[in-house]
Structure formats: structure tokens, C-alpha cells
């Protein structure tokens, strides 16, 4: 389960990432609380706009961000982007502590953070392979998710306590300080032990990445499912805030606790993913089915306690789907294409949030907070049904992936009378 931690550079990265992830979740809770209770009168629309601005650059910049990740050293890119994120977090904390913060400033800083994250994400996703190699990639992806959701387990609860005791600005300041730990970890790495992929040079690199994905139906299927999940199902930053404040009338401590409760399921899923030898399509499909049921239960929960309990399987199912999809795509592609393909993957996964978050925020204002979660259950369930119907039209579909081997979506059909040859493998 922890084999990647035997690698020195990854061990540094994982430690720095855990601290940074904890701070990031503290910052998210603090920003949401600031918007909902200090800058607006519990406006779901304003919260949805802020969330959308943070994720809009993923959609717009994905092709260029992926090309940058394939063209330049990924560690150098991360040093720049993480420094930018630390600067914006520091500025927002200062504005909040001094009482000068305004809603437009939160929106502007959310956009700048989104720009930095859009460039950072494909570099960070593919940098994992340079630290651990293909043999440990699935394990490292699972441990990265475990680190992220361990931070999610710790951060929201701590943020709620800090906000209640010292104010929103102090929680934001802790987030700003956490970026320094990851920067120190990146600076202390042994660069000679990294395994950098060949850098892509020349013109037409973006077009080449798009063309590569067009020829891979297995990747297209995974991306389509992840798009629906990310756009309509994974807006818990928004929906948990709405449920806590409007459906149950709770304060910052109870609000922060919900994020930590959901992270219990997410952390369990990440650790289970780290144990799997290879990602499988059927695991992704089963996880999406589990998410559909669990999110429906959360939307219908009659009490705060029942809602909290329902968030555990929500986190378990969602994170199982995401770690499986992430590892599948990374192992599926040629290393020289990995940055561009992962940028498209993250754009599809996160780029739908600028569309989904404001719409779901508006839906929460119009139909109530429960529908902001219920719509995710409906959308993911429908996407899963369509995917199963697509696969059912093809007999004996098999999707496989072994470490170091490109996954193949193999489709066989029954031969008609007079046919001597089977259908060819779907082009990769």
C-alpha cells in the first residue's frame, strides 16, 4: 500500500503535499464561510460564481497548460505556480484580517488562483510518474489522493474551530503558510533521481494531443463519465455549505465537520486504490453506481446526522471513481503525450465546474439546497446508464490496463454468415 514512500523524492513530495492539502481545505472552508456569512446573506449564487471562477481557467487554458507540461521541466513549473498560489492566499488573508475584503476582491483572487492551478495541475499530475516510474504509478496516484483527502479530513474541522475562535482571516493565513512547506519539499529533491519524460518540441503539439485522444475510445469514455461526475456531482464545496447553513441552520464548526466526515470515505477509497495493481473500467462503473445511490440518500437526509452519515459513502464512491480514472488515463498514454492528455482530462473533469457550480448555486436558491445535491445523483445515474447501454451494444467488451502497458479497449462481435475474420481492435 505504501511502496512509493520508499522513494526519497516522493517521500518529500508526499509530506509537503499533506501539509499543503490540509491548508488548502482550510482556505476553501474559510472562503466559503466568508462569502456566505460575512459578504452576502447566504447567497448560493455568489458562492457558485466564486467556485466557477476558480475552475474556469482549467477549461480555457488546458491545451496550453498541457503543452507547457510536456515542453518544460515539471518541477520548475510547480515552483512557479505554487509560489503564485501562496501569494494570492496571503493577500486574501491580509484583506480579511484587516477588514478590507470585498466580494469583488474574492472573485478576482479566485480567478488568479484558477489561472495558477490550471498551469500547475497537468505538471503536478504527470510529475508523479517522474518521481516513481510506471511500476509505482498506480500506487502513487492512490497515495496522492489519500494525502489530498487526509488534508480534507483534517482541514475543514480545524478551519471551523479556528474561524469560531479567531476569525476567518486566521484560517486563511494558515492556508497561505502551508504552501511554503511544499515549496521547500520541491526545492530539496534530488534532481538526479527523477525520471523525466522526453520533452516535446516543435509546432503542432496541441493538435497532436487532441488527435491522440480522438483515436482512443477508451480514454474518451472515461473522460465523458468524469465530466458528468465533476460538473454535476462533485460540487460539495458548494452543496455542503448550503445544506449546513440553510437546510440545517448550523454554524461554522458543524459546517467544517461535514467536510471532515466526507473525507473519511474519500481517504478510505484512496488507500484502497493504492492497493490495486491496475485500474479497471468495471471498478469505475461500480463506483459511479454507488455515488448515484449515496448522493440521493444525502439529498433526502432528514437530519444533520443522517446527512453526515450519507457523506461517507459519497466520498468513498467519488474518490474510487476519480483515482481509477486518473490512473487509467496516465497509464494509457505514451509518456511524451502524458502532459497534454492529462491537461485535457483535468479540463474535462474540472472545466465543467464553471458551468455546473453557478447553475447548481442558482438551483439551490430556486428549488432548495437538497436539489443542489439531487441533481448530481440524477445526472451521474443517467450518464452511467448511457455508458452501460453503449457497452452493451458491443459483445465481449474488455478494458484492461497493466502497469507499463497501454490499456486496450477490445471489442468483439459475432460473425455473420460467410465472415472469416473478427472485427479489428478499436484504434488507439
Protein Blocks (a to p, Z undefined) as FASTA:
>chain_A
ZZmmmpmklmmmmmmmmmmmmmmmmmmmmmmmmmmmmmmghiaklmmmmmmmmmmmmmmm
mmmmmmmmmmpcfklmmmmmmmmmmmmmmmmmmmmmnopacfklmmmmmmmmmmmmmmmm
mmmmmmmmmmnommlmmmmmmmmmmmmmmmmmmmmmmmmmmmmmnojklmmmmmmmmmmm
mmmmmmmpcfklpccddddedehklmmmmmmmmmmmklmmmmmmmmmmmmmmmmmmmmmm
mmmmmmnopafklmmmmmmmmmmmmmmmmmmmmmpmbdcfklmmmmmmmmmmmmmmmmmp
mbfklmmmmmmmmmmmmmmmmmmmmmmmmmmpcfklmmmmmmmmmmmmmmmmmmmmmmmm
mmmmmnopklmmmmmmmmmmmmmmmmmmmmmmpghiacdddehiacdddddddddehiab
dcddddZZ
